Amino acid sequence: MKNRNILIAVIIGAAISALCAFRIPVQAQQWQYCTITVYARGLSLKTRISIDYGQEKGNRISDANRPKDEQGNLIEFNTGVDALNYMGRDGWKCINASVDTAGGMIQYLLCKPVL
């Protein structure tokens, strides 16, 4: 009986030691955030979209906050979902959406890990 208890204690101790030895330290994940704001244009089917990365230049709907391609040309989106798909290809994930029916806008909050 005594040998059995010692054997169980040794096995439990070995298992705990093995778990501690293979424990991978968890580092705090850093995140980057941005918002996509979709503005309705009255009776038009066109929408205006701005992306805010936290930059200081311009107001929310200025061209400074609209995405540009490699040549510096403004990128036009058909819909807010088109903009979400564009950002998703760059690693962004939508984590929240809110609708302002009075102001005619939808705002998406996105994040992606900082590498």
PyMOL commands that set and color helices and strands:
alter all, ss='L'
color gray80, all
select helices_A, chain A and resi 2-21+63-65+80-88
alter helices_A, ss='H'
color red, helices_A
select strands_A, chain A and resi 31-40+47-52+93-100+105-113
alter strands_A, ss='S'
color yellow, strands_A
deselect
rebuild
show_as cartoon
